[in-house]
Amino acid sequence: MNVYIEVSFDTAAPNGPGESLIQWFRAARTGLYSGLVEAEAKSGGGVVSEARFIPHIDDSARCFPRVGQTWAQFEEGLATFPWGAQLVFLTDGAELAVLGRTSSYHVLSDGSIWGASATVSVNSPGDVASCTALVDVLHAALDASSPLFGRIEWNIFSELPNLDAVLRRRRRTSLREGRQFLRGYAWVTVCPAELVARLGGTAVLEDSGAFHRVLPLQAGGVLLQASVTMAGYTDQVMEKVFEVLAPVLPQGEPQPDPASPKLRFVPRDAATVC
């Protein structure tokens, strides 16, 4: 698996947290992992799945093997906004290997901020069809949720967005301030509605020339795809994205993070962008 997707949510989700989880896991199953779902449904397909959720932090997990047969019960659990949930696809054999995984988790103990992530394999970062499909799946997963932040990364699996790492921002502070400052930028960045307004709106972002696609979310915010493919997200493209988003980025001089050497960022303070 070489693609990492992460999203954070808060109480702005208009239909409630349970519905945001249902939409996330449903899009992952039918979009990111559709091929694995089909393989599991075939006799001898070599794939087995399991879903689980933990109602509260001290509870035992409730498991749902072979999600093709137990999906309705799993969604019922998601609707209750559990502490954590996971959907995983494994090789069906003596030696298990993870083929795809997505999960959700409470970030703050009061449930006011929660996150979701997924890993998936793409044959090539330069494949247009695969890259487009990734973006479309993320758009479908978030369209009704008004997310706080989101990103798609190639071969970067840090739980910290690039700016949290290189500006040494505390994760919880970054999340709490997520509608005041954009937490980072990547090949695909999800920007919340409040920051879109400060940047001049969707039309201004479209006209900036920094993005291949600007996809509004019905419940608020936009999904910003920097280049056609992940391979096309060059340093020059990243620089344009940084300059357009600079007015809503946290200020400070970024420094490389030895713990995350693959993180990509522009080595400039956003405050210096005119």
N, C-alpha and C positions, 0 to 999 in steps of 0.2 A: 504494500500500500504506500502510495507516494503523494497523496493529496490530503491536506488537513483542512477541515472546515470548522469554524467556531463562531458561535453567536451568543450574545448576552441579551437578556430580556429584563424588563422591570414592570411595575404595575401599570404602565401606560398601555399594556396589551388590552385592547378594548373588549375582547370576549372572554377575558380571564385567563389565568395561567394554565389551567387544564387544557383549554382549547389550543393554546400555543404549543403545548407538548404533543397533542394529538396530531396537529398539522406537521410538526417537525418529523415525528416518527413515520407518519404516513407518507410524506414526501421521500424520506430516506428509503423506505421499503419499496415504493413503487417507482422511484426514480434512480437513486444511487445504486440500489441493490436489486434491480428488477431481474437481471440475469441470474443472480444467485437464487432468487425466489423461484424462477422457472426451473433451475437445475434441481432444487430440492423437491419440487413437485414431480419430477421424473423419477421413475424407479432406477436406481443405480446412478443418480446424478452426481454423487460424490459430495453433496453439500447437506449440512444439517444446521438448523437455526434454533436459537433460544432467545426469548424475551424475558425480562424480569423487572420488577420494581420493588422499591423499599418504601413502604408507606411513611414511616417516620425514622429518624436517625438510629434509634435503638431497636428497630424491628428487624425481623428476619425477612429475607427476600422472598417474594412470591414469583414462582417461575412458570413459564409458559413455553413448553417445547414445541418445535415445529409450528412456527407462527402462522403458516398457511391454514392451520386447523384451529388455532387458538387466538387469532388476532382480535376478535371482538371482545374477548375477556381482557386482553391486554389494554385495549383502548379504554375500557371501563375503568381500569386502574389508573391510566394516565389522566382521566377526567377528574380524579380526586386530587391532583397535583401532589404526587408522591415526592418524598425526599430525594430519591434518585431513581433512574430507570435506564435500561440498556437493551439494545437489540444487537445480537452478534450472529455472524454466519461463520461456520467452521467446516473444515474438511471432515468428511464422514469416514473415519477409519481409526486404526490403532493410534496413529500419531496425529493429534489434532493441530491444526494451524488456522489462525484467524484469517478469514477472507474479507471480512468487512465488519465494522463496529461503529455504532452510534450510541451516545449516552446523553443523559441530562442530569443536572445536579443543582441543588440549592447552593448559591454562593454565600448568601447571608442567612444566618440562622432563623431570622424572622420571615424568610420566604419572599422578601421584597425584591430580590434580584436573583435570577437563576440563569444557568447557562446550558448550552448544548454543544456537542462536538461530534464530528464524524471523520472517519478515515476511509479512503476508497482508492482503488488502483486505476490509473489511467495509463494506457500503453505508451503514449508519447505526449510531452508537454506542448508539442507543436501540432497536435491533431485538432483540427477546427471543430469537427463534430463532437468529440468528447468534451472539449472545453466549453462549447456552447451549451451542451447538455448539463454540465455541472452548474453553470450560471442559472439556467432555466429551473433546475430543481431547487436551488436555493431561493430563487424568487418565489416559486410556488409555496415553499415551506414558510416564508416570512410575510407573504402578502397581506395577511389579516392580523399581524401581531405588533406592528409598530416597535421594532426591536431597538435596543440600546446601542448595539454595535455588532459588526460581523466581518468576517474575512475568509478568503480562500487562499491557501498557500501551497506552493509546490516544494516538496521535500523539506519543509520546515514544520516541526511538530511542537514548538514551544507553546505552553499554555499562556505565556505573556505575549501580547501584541508587541510589535517592534518598539514602539515608543515607551511602553511601560518598562521594557528591559533596558533600553539605552539611555533613558532619562532617570532610571532608578525610581520609578513611580511605584508606590504601594498599590497592590492589585485592588484592594477594597476601596481605597481612595479614588483610584482611576474609575472604578465601576460607579461609585456614588456620584462622581462628577461627569459621567458619561454623556449627559445632555448639555454640558457646558463646554467640554473639550472632547474632540474626537480622539479615541484611544490609540489610533494608529492608522496605517494605510498599507495596502497590499495589492496583489493583482486584481482581486475583487474586494471592495470595501463597502460595508453597509453603514450608511450615515443616517443618524436619527433626524427626525423632522425639524427639531429646533435648530440644529446646525445647518441643515439645508437652507432654512430661511435666512440665517446669518450670512450664508454664502451667496445669497441673491436669488435662490430658487432653482428649480429644475432646469428651466430654460437657460439660465446663466451657465450652469454646469455643462449642459449640452453644447453650448456655443464656445466653451473654453478650449476645445480641441484636445483636452487631456484624456478623454475617455472614449473608448470604442462604443460603449453602450451606457446609457443612464436610464435605469428602470425604476420608475416610481412604484412605491408600495401603497396599496389602497388605504391601509390604516395609518400611513405616515412614514416618512423616510424614503431613501432611495438606495438602490444597489448600483454601485459604480464599477464597471468593468473597464480596466485600464487599456487592455489590448485584446486583439482577437483571440490569441492563445496565451498560455502561461509562458511558453518559450519567447513570445514577443514582448514580455514585460522586462525590457532592457533597463539599464541604468538611466538612459535618456528619457524613457517613458516614465519611470519612477520619479525623476526630477520634475517633470511637468505636473504629475499628480500632486507631489509635495507642494509645489508653488501655488496650485489652485486651492488646496485644502489648508494652506498655512494659516489663514485667519482664524481657523477653529482648532488648530493643533496646540497642545500644551507647549509652553516656551521652555527653553533650556538648551544647553549645548550637549548634543548626544555623544555618548562615549560607548565604544564597543563593549559588549557583555561577554566575558570569557566563557560563561556558562552556556551561551547560545551563539556560537561563532557563525552560524549560517544565516542569522537574521539579516535582512536587507533594509537599509535606511539611507536617507540622504544626510550626510554629516554637516548639517547646518541647523542653526537655531531658527525656528519658525518665525521668531520675532524680527529677524533680519530681512524677511521678505517684504518688499514694498508693495 
